Amino acid sequence: MSDLSDFDDMYQEVIIDHYKNPRNSKKLSGNYDETKAHNPFCGDEIELQLIISDDGIIEQVSVTGRGCAISQSSGSLMSDSVYGKSIEEARNINLNIRSMLKDEELSDEDLDSLGDSYAIEGVKKFPVRIKCALLSWAALKDLIDKH
């Protein structure tokens, strides 16, 4: 966990909690969309499953994988952030996460949309780890861009 040593303690706790107790990690059954994302540089893997209603609401989310604390906790945080949201809301949250990690200016409303996913903000201090944090978000983009 040394890569988290510079993070604010509260956010570090959120990341560690999501790493040790991942949310929405039960595989889905029935009719779902699925994608896998892999970071060949570090070996991190994410498998994302979504059930999206006919009216474009993310009704169920499953995120599983293996890898570092940042990639796995980011996947768990992402799943909490988009669960129950519309495709458009999920797309905006995804854009806001990317903007935050690029250190771009975000409105208070955009920051609020991130919920607990804001905890990965400290990753921007470690540019080499940004790909870890964005792995699940890239998988989300792949799936929602199909809708």
C-alpha positions in Angstrom: 0.0 0.0 0.0 3.0 2.3 -0.1 1.7 3.9 -3.4 -1.2 5.3 -1.2 1.1 6.9 1.4 0.6 10.5 0.1 -3.2 10.2 0.0 -5.4 12.0 2.5 -6.2 9.5 5.3 -9.9 9.7 4.7 -9.6 8.9 1.0 -7.0 6.3 1.7 -9.5 4.6 4.0 -12.2 4.7 1.3 -9.9 3.2 -1.2 -8.7 0.4 1.1 -12.3 -0.4 2.2 -13.4 -0.7 -1.5 -10.3 -2.9 -2.2 -10.9 -5.2 0.7 -14.8 -5.2 0.5 -15.6 -4.6 -3.2 -19.1 -3.5 -4.0 -21.2 -5.0 -6.7 -18.9 -8.0 -7.3 -21.5 -10.7 -7.7 -21.7 -12.0 -11.3 -24.9 -11.1 -13.1 -27.3 -13.6 -14.6 -29.7 -13.1 -17.4 -29.4 -10.7 -20.2 -26.4 -8.3 -19.6 -23.7 -6.5 -21.5 -20.2 -7.4 -20.6 -16.6 -6.3 -21.4 -13.2 -6.9 -20.1 -10.3 -4.5 -19.7 -6.7 -5.3 -19.2 -3.7 -3.2 -18.5 -0.7 -5.1 -20.1 1.8 -2.9 -18.3 0.9 -4.1 -14.8 -1.5 -7.0 -15.4 -4.6 -5.4 -13.8 -7.8 -6.9 -15.1 -11.4 -5.8 -14.8 -14.6 -7.6 -16.0 -17.6 -5.3 -16.1 -21.2 -6.5 -16.5 -24.2 -4.1 -16.8 -27.9 -4.6 -17.1 -29.4 -1.5 -18.8 -33.1 -1.1 -18.9 -34.9 -0.2 -22.2 -35.2 3.4 -20.9 -31.4 3.6 -20.5 -31.0 3.1 -16.7 -28.2 1.0 -15.3 -30.2 -1.4 -13.2 -27.5 -3.8 -12.2 -23.7 -3.7 -12.1 -21.0 -6.3 -11.5 -17.3 -5.5 -11.4 -14.7 -8.2 -10.8 -11.0 -8.5 -11.5 -7.6 -8.7 -10.1 -4.8 -6.2 -9.7 -3.6 -3.4 -7.5 -5.6 -1.7 -4.8 -6.1 1.4 -7.0 -7.6 -0.5 -10.0 -9.8 -2.8 -7.9 -11.1 -0.1 -5.6 -11.7 2.3 -8.5 -13.9 -0.5 -10.1 -15.9 -0.8 -6.9 -16.2 2.9 -6.6 -17.3 3.2 -10.2 -19.9 0.6 -9.8 -21.4 2.5 -6.8 -21.3 5.8 -8.7 -23.2 4.6 -11.8 -25.7 2.1 -10.2 -29.2 3.3 -10.9 -28.0 6.2 -13.1 -29.0 6.8 -16.7 -26.5 6.2 -19.5 -26.1 10.0 -19.9 -25.5 10.4 -16.2 -22.9 7.6 -16.2 -21.2 9.1 -19.3 -21.0 12.5 -17.5 -19.6 10.9 -14.3 -17.0 9.1 -16.5 -16.0 12.4 -18.2 -15.8 14.1 -14.8 -13.5 11.4 -13.4 -11.2 11.7 -16.4 -11.2 15.5 -16.0 -10.4 15.3 -12.3 -7.5 12.9 -12.9 -6.1 15.3 -15.6 -6.3 18.1 -13.0 -8.9 20.0 -15.0 -11.3 22.5 -13.4 -14.6 21.0 -12.4 -17.7 22.7 -11.1 -19.0 21.9 -7.6 -21.9 20.1 -9.3 -19.5 18.0 -11.4 -17.5 17.1 -8.3 -20.7 16.2 -6.4 -21.7 13.8 -9.2 -18.6 11.7 -8.4 -19.7 10.7 -4.9 -17.2 8.5 -3.2 -15.3 8.0 -6.5 -13.7 11.4 -5.6 -11.5 9.3 -3.4 -9.3 8.3 -6.3 -8.4 12.0 -6.9 -5.1 11.6 -5.2 -4.0 9.2 -7.9 -3.2 12.2 -10.1 -0.1 12.7 -7.9 1.2 9.5 -9.4 0.8 9.8 -13.2 1.9 6.2 -13.8 -1.0 5.0 -11.7 -3.7 6.9 -13.5 -4.2 4.0 -16.0 -4.9 1.8 -13.0 -7.6 4.1 -11.7 -9.2 4.5 -15.2 -9.3 0.8 -16.1 -12.8 0.2 -14.9 -13.9 3.6 -16.3 -12.6 2.6 -19.7 -14.6 -0.6 -19.5 -17.7 1.5 -18.6 -17.1 3.8 -21.6 -16.9 0.8 -23.9 -20.3 -0.6 -22.7 -22.2 2.7 -22.5 -21.0 3.9 -25.9 -22.9 0.9 -27.4 -26.2 2.5 -26.2 
